[in-house]
């Protein structure tokens, strides 16, 4: 009996292997796509992580890639230097304020917009509005900044000309160079560019809600606002929490719209620098302009560690307070 069992096991294993191989061949295109994605992550996400050790070394570009591993260890020297830098307070304040303002204004915007679009019954108009709203997502930030100059510059800006022509202002507004306007300009342009794209995610969540719930609520006399409050929003809860966790995890980079660096680098100048200089642009400038790669790596590592802590913390809180979480 035992001998029969031992003889049967290799046959079973052989059959399982054949079944797995047959299934693999049937899904070979899917495996190809997954493999390409894994190769992409390996090359562009995991391999560059070896460069993290530059933050703890006195690296020089003249030593090449080998210098990353052979340079002298300096420990936390560059971390201490950044924390004690005279610009540290201003840079951190600008980064946090810009990121928090984006979370406050850009996170609820696509949720509200998705609910409004869901209530539109004219399908042609609904599709038109949705298409127009997400098209800016495909425009690069270079083009968006060029449009901002076209509309908002003090010399040829259409907005200044229109306001002067209507007599609403006495002199031209220096929107692009005034430090007081930068945060509002950054948040407004980011919302215009990315709101429609994220609306698609929340519309998909609404589509997954059982229509019978709306019909039953309508029969019971629930109005439109009541249906939104008790059916639509609870039905979107899981998606909202997951997107919120991802937003908090990437808050230092711009959160939902993820554009802090592009905006600060392209819209920033020497005049609005007191509010436009953020951690990412500072690290970019000292890293490439001054050639201080170890110092820049230390700055970026601090930001990455904070982001990891934020995403794990927000996921833990979401898991404790609700049934939805990212992992």
Secondary structure, DSSP 8 states (H G I E B T S, - for coil): -HHHHHHHHHHHHHHHHHHHHHHHHHTHHHHHHHHHHHHHHIIIIIGGGGGGGGGGB---GGGTTTHHHHS-B-TTHHHHHHHTSTTHHHHHHHHHHHHHHHHHHHHHHHHHHHHHHHT---HHHHHHHHHHHHHGGGS-HHHHHHHHHHHH-TTT-HHHHHHHHTTS-SS---TTT-GGGHHHHHHHHHHHHHHHHHHHHHHHHHHTS-HHHHHHHHHTT--HHHHIIIIIHHHHHHHHHHHHHHHHHTGGGTTTS--HHHHHHHH--TTTHHHH--HHHHHHIIIIIS--HHHHHHHHHHHHHHHHHHHHHHHHHHHHHSS----
